[in-house]
């Protein structure tokens, strides 16, 4: 993959390892976070018949850049009663949790940090760090609202991981693999090969799977929405009840890191859904590079398609945010334990039976 | 069980209906007006900042008396017999030096009551409504056209003229 490419280029394992580790952050996550925050505000504005940021640059394009500059200049406030060690570790841990997931997300057939066979398993395991970071932030803030938000977040993420994992299991049963690269490679060429349309094999199984894949998609979309603490499941942040939840006490760059982690998380789950159901980095209509016989264009197109799919799902998340009101805590638990988990479980059984045909 | 499935169905349908509404609003033009660049036209009988055209002011003090909040302060000095102050645009003869004409816009309630009594129509509302200041004292507008020295001079002249009069009166007797 990309590591081998740099290893062959430089011959230094340390340099190429570092480079591969930093690359997604610099080439993708930071620009994406800048873009997504602006997109969020613009989408919010236009849905509410406003304009959103308009003053910095053309139609407010540089607004988030200005915000970042402001955040960098800000004083880093640590209150006297905070647990200083945990307070400082928490944002880093949260960001590590969401950033580590990007190691195995295949942006294109060559842009992939590590081609793990257990990629999905790794993502589920490593994003667990986010809960630790959030809980730690809430505890160390020594603020009742922060702690309340953090505890809600922990309860919520733990509950919603179950339907997510069950749906992922059903996909794993069909493919017989846990590697995201295999997922993407299986759904090659045209959009009817995507797993949302029953996978690449053209037989009875494919048509039987389609409705259950849609059920799986809806379940995983709702549960990942809850895992990244987005509205309607944003009770950990719930600005009207808890100020802003676990990051109330944070200021300056630490706050920015939480924000970055949130947006990185949003993209990570969107990318996961795109990879599992919507063909990963593959184009839905075949490649221009194949048509024009330019082989180096294919990875670029793949990157483009992957980003577009990811950003589309991020957009749907924002769209939902400005559509639905926030759920109560008990409603949140009802949705997870009484609806999503039974549905996903039945779905898992049916998909399992179909995959035996 | 039937209710369970009905719940799921109604949840999905209502979410989709809501999303349809928000998607429609995403594309209809926004109602925001980019204020300093774009301004709404003012209503027909709007009341804004006052202006006093001192060329026409005869110093009659009627506007100050009409003011319900006493934000207009006027001081006048009689002109000496030889001095000619000219005429206003509607033919009234000016007989007073206006040595002080201040309007405190921090007090002003924009009731327009001062505008109607004016015999020469020299105090009127303009279209300016953006004149906020950092210091309240900057909101006291001075409209008198005389300079500070001139004002003192006029007062002094009149005082001396009265003194002269008194003197000549007492000499006669």
Interface residues (C-beta under 8 A of the other chain):
Chain A: X43 X45 X46 X47 X48 X49 X50 X51 X54 X218 X319 X320 X322 X323 X324 X339 X343
Chain B: X7 X8 X12 X15 X18 X19 X21 X22 X23 X25 X26 X27 X28 X30 X31 X32 X34
